[in-house]
Amino acid sequence: MTCFPGSTPKGKIFLFRSAFVAFSLLAFLTLADQAQDTGWVRQFGPASYHSGMAVAVDTRGSYGAGYVGGNSPGQIHNGGGIGDALTRGHEAARGERWSRQFGTAPADVANGVAADSSGVYVTGYTLGAFPEQAKAGVQNTFVARLQASGPPPPFLSEGGVVNNASYAPHPAPVSPGSIAAVFGTNLNDGSTVPSSFFGPDGKLATTLGGASVTVNGIPAPLFYSTPFQLGIQIPFELGGQSTAQVVVTTGGQSSAPRTVNLDTVAPGIFTTSQQGIGRAVALHQDGVSLISGQNPARLGEVITLFATGLGATSPPLGTGEASAGQPTLSSPTVFIGGLPVLAEFSGTAPGYAGLNQINVRIPANGATGPDVPVVLAVGGKQSNPVVLPIAP
């Protein structure tokens, strides 16, 4: 990941709102034949509440449908209440052929399934709203067509495009040029690619781990790529727009679009927790040493904070281009221990795309302690509150 020195891809599991591939540990499918009472039995899923509700067969095998309330291996449960709808295909000789678990945040149940040569069809009810669908009343019926072979398409979590530094939840906006995190499932080819690269054109790659992303149809540079999370740059070309549609494509399949809100600035400070809370990622005046509890900042010292979402630069910087340290058009104010301090420099971090750095002097008469509060304000917008250890 190219966000800031020493960074790694953030696995913010609890933000996922997605469709998953799984079934129930104690739910089962059974096929009987004339030679014996039970030809085969398949038992599968997580150790949580679950149920099989319907079954269908065709020449390829059998299909079960029902619901699941927990995590399957390598996946995360989506729904509340009862859980997620699911279906699973089996062949008698080879066992599981494919699985699809999907749902909305509230709850979903699949209670009917059918199959033909074009796919598998599932019906049931939901307490939420699927992508691009509207909810009416408390409980709605759904019908879904699933592919009977091959990997499932990528799925973007509801509200799953957020500032990669602050992790401010949707509907909080992101800004053009900033680094955003995209959450979901099946977002790439199954690999984990922790960092990106600049191509011969001097721009950050737009395909990583088999995944590509468009924002309002514009290819987005990628910083890292995992099956559950991607790091992208919101294109500068979207300046002046209030919303955008994000689509992930992998293996020739594209996700349903998700809407993300945009603003001119949407500041976020990177933290060592990589959750948008806790200690800020910051360097001492030497520009090398990381500020830590064992090596705190000092009163009167000029430190460097790392952020994203501070807006346009002068001169302008292209989407995906490595920075040469261009200053931002707007200069932020940093509140350290409640005292406002103007940044001595605010711009893009040299050699990076989408990453901002702010050089600011800690007030000589400011607060000290292991967790002095710090917040950044620019263009009337505030960042996530963070802390820094400061000593006299």
C-alpha positions, 0 to 999 in steps of 0.5 A: 500500500502506498498511502504512507510510510510503513502502511499495510492494507486495512482490514476493517471487517466490521464495515463490510456490508456484502454478499457472501459465499457460504451455507450452514454447518448443520443444514444438509442436502440428502439424495436417496436412490434405489440401492440404499436409503441414502446415496449421499449426504452433504453437511456444511456451513458455520457453527451458528443458527441456520436452516435449509428451506428448499431444494431443487434438482437438475441434470447437474446436481442439486440446489439447496436454499435457506438462511445462515446467521454467522460467518463461513470460513474466510467470510463475514456475516452480513445480516442482522436478525435471522441472517443472510439468504443462501443457495448452494449447488452440489454434485453427487460424486464431487460434492460442492460445486458452488455457493452463493450467500447474499443479503442486506444488513437487516435480514434475508431468507431464501425459501424457494429455489429452481434451476434451468440451463440459464442459471439458478433462481431463488426467491424469499423475503428481505427486511432490507433493500438490495442494491438498486432496489427500493424497500416498501413496507417492513418485509419484501419479496425478492427474486434473484438469478444466480450463475450456476458456475464460475466465481461470484461477481464482485459485491460492494458493501452498502456504504462501503466507499469511505475515506481511507484515513478517517473511515468516516462512515457513509454518507460522509463524503470523499474528495477528488484526489483523495485515497478511499477504501472500498469494502465488499466481497469478491473484489479481486482474483483472491490474491492479496496485493499490499502495494501498487506501482507507477507505470511507464506513464508515471501514473499509479496502476489501475488494475491490481490483483485482477481488479479494476475500479471506475468512478463515474466511468473514470478508471481509478488508480489502485493502492492495494488489492484484497478480496475484501478491500481495495484502496483507490484514488478518487479521480480529480476529474470529478471536481465540482460533482456532488456524487459518483457511482463506483463499480468494481470489475474482476474476472470479466464481471462487474459489481452493481454500482454504489453511490458515494458522496463528494465534496471539495475537501474531506480531510482525514488523518492517518492513524497507526491503528489504521481505523481512523482513531487513536495515535496519528501517523506523524514524523519528527522534525528530522522527517524520518523518526516516527512519533511514538510513546517512547519517542514523543513530539516536543513543545515547539517542534515542527512535525509532519502529519499525514492525511488525505482529502485536502483538495486540489493543488497548485499547480494541479496534479493529475489523477494517479500522478506521483507528487512533487510536493505541490501545495494545496489550494486551501491551508488547514488549521491544526488544533493541538490540545485545543490551540489553533495553529496554522500549517507551515506547509500543506501539500502532497507528499512527494513521490506519492499519489493522493497522500497529503502532508501537513507540517505544523509547529507544536505550540511552545505553551501547549498541552503535554501528555501521552494522548494530546488531542489533534484535529485538522480543519480545512474549508469548514470541514474537520478531520477525524480526531486523533491523539499524539504523545507530546513532551515538554 
